[in-house]
Amino acid sequence: MASTIKVNNIQNQCGANIANKCGSTITLGASGDTITLACGASQTGFGRTGTVDWDTTAKTASFTAVSGTGYFVNTTSGAVTMTLPATPSAGDIVAVSDYANTSVINNITVARNGSNIEGNASDLIIANNGIALTFIYVDGTRGWKVTGAGKEADKSSVSYMIATGGTETTCGDYKIHTFTGPGTFTVCTVGDFGEVDYVVVAGGGGGGQNRGGGGGAGGYREAHCSTISGSYTASPLATSTSLPISAAGGYPITVGGGGGGAPACSPDTTTGSKGSDSVFSTITSTGGGGGGNRDNTQSQPGGSGGGAAGGSPPADSGGTAGTGNTPPVSPPQGNSGGSNNPPSQPLNSAAGGGGAGAAGGNAPPSDALPGGDGGAGVGTQINPAVGVPGPSCLVYFAGGGGGGPNDPGPSGSPTPQIPAASGGIGGGGDSGVGFPGPAGIPVRSGQAGTTNTGGGGGGSASPGTSSNGGAGGSGIVIIRYKYQ
């Protein structure tokens, strides 16, 4: 025989309601109480509220979803498939979120597992970064309906790139990584923007010897977009197309060394050595061309070309300038070295190496004049703490080396000493100085390009029995982006 208990209230020993019926409303528990079903018990009739319990261990491999659960899916290392529950019941609910904002590269596939998705008998592909979707099973016709969807770009907050490597500094909301030698730019989180700006400068070319041409500057490449790296003055060579960073991981950095200067007493056909390339991801800047030695030497091409050597007419016309922006890129990474004079001209000094901002200065028309100055480099504010300070708070890189002078008379003659040709702003080395004069002033070798500017080395003076061409300066890689 069934028993019946008729009460309006059930209270605990302290007099607080555990269950209460008032009219047609039944209240379980009192304010502040927690109502818990016993372990193993189940509920029916209450339905879900349209929410899920999130599994906070991100999925990195394919899996089958369970109703009532939301999943973070991490596709950094590859595509992942989430299979929906088999034989679902009305009201079943599943959610998914792109954990690392990488599903545009490695997609998330939502496999239907025999049921329709939005009325279609096909799987759903998630191919947008940062998207989150909620699926509720309705019936056999529509199947799983998407009731909630959001994209990373729709969030009120913004995520930023997180990366390490090189010497790290900040400027307002922007972070700068400076590499003065080989290293790795390691991206931990790509963020909403997924792009960086950069300056990539190659090593400068070495100067020639004995009326040697100035070394060409290392190739200079820059990108600047104010959205990515802020408002500052960039060089005239900067492109507005930033470099995409599509996935977290390590991006190796190569910083090119400067080329060696031509040594004293080297053969006339010897040039200064070419600088080495600098590389960041898909961006390669080419090493500067070496300057030529005296007489009929072809100066080297490169990011910027080496300057032509001095000549000894009528037999020798001097060298030919090295071409810049070789191989060609757009915007150009540098300029050609300066040219020599035709064979009819007297014995003469050498030409300057090309710089990122201008061609090298041409050789002079007479024997008592300095060589051509090195071509000017270019200035930027991407990182004011490195480079050669210049006008308007800019720092300069990739100046060409100065061309070596001729010795216009025998040692001990009263002819005044010929001054050095100047290296281009941006680290170009000055040329050497000849030794004529009653005091027997010694020959000075060409000066080296400045370290981490990509400046070309200066050419040495004539004669070349005791002087060397200057070495090129090493390059640099600078990366900048918004980090907060």
Secondary structure as GFF3:
##gff-version 3
##sequence-region A 1 484
A	DSSP	beta_strand	9	11	.	.	.	ID=ss1
A	DSSP	beta_strand	17	22	.	.	.	ID=ss2
A	DSSP	beta_strand	25	28	.	.	.	ID=ss3
A	DSSP	beta_strand	53	59	.	.	.	ID=ss4
A	DSSP	beta_strand	63	64	.	.	.	ID=ss5
A	DSSP	beta_strand	69	73	.	.	.	ID=ss6
A	DSSP	beta_strand	80	83	.	.	.	ID=ss7
A	DSSP	beta_strand	93	98	.	.	.	ID=ss8
A	DSSP	beta_strand	108	111	.	.	.	ID=ss9
A	DSSP	beta_strand	124	126	.	.	.	ID=ss10
A	DSSP	beta_strand	132	139	.	.	.	ID=ss11
A	DSSP	beta_strand	143	150	.	.	.	ID=ss12
A	DSSP	three_ten_helix	152	154	.	.	.	ID=ss13
A	DSSP	beta_strand	162	164	.	.	.	ID=ss14
A	DSSP	beta_strand	167	171	.	.	.	ID=ss15
A	DSSP	beta_strand	174	179	.	.	.	ID=ss16
A	DSSP	beta_strand	183	189	.	.	.	ID=ss17
A	DSSP	beta_strand	195	201	.	.	.	ID=ss18
A	DSSP	beta_strand	220	223	.	.	.	ID=ss19
A	DSSP	alpha_helix	226	229	.	.	.	ID=ss20
A	DSSP	beta_strand	243	244	.	.	.	ID=ss21
A	DSSP	beta_strand	249	254	.	.	.	ID=ss22
A	DSSP	beta_strand	278	280	.	.	.	ID=ss23
A	DSSP	beta_strand	283	285	.	.	.	ID=ss24
A	DSSP	beta_strand	378	380	.	.	.	ID=ss25
A	DSSP	beta_strand	388	389	.	.	.	ID=ss26
A	DSSP	three_ten_helix	391	393	.	.	.	ID=ss27
A	DSSP	beta_strand	395	397	.	.	.	ID=ss28
A	DSSP	beta_strand	476	482	.	.	.	ID=ss29
###
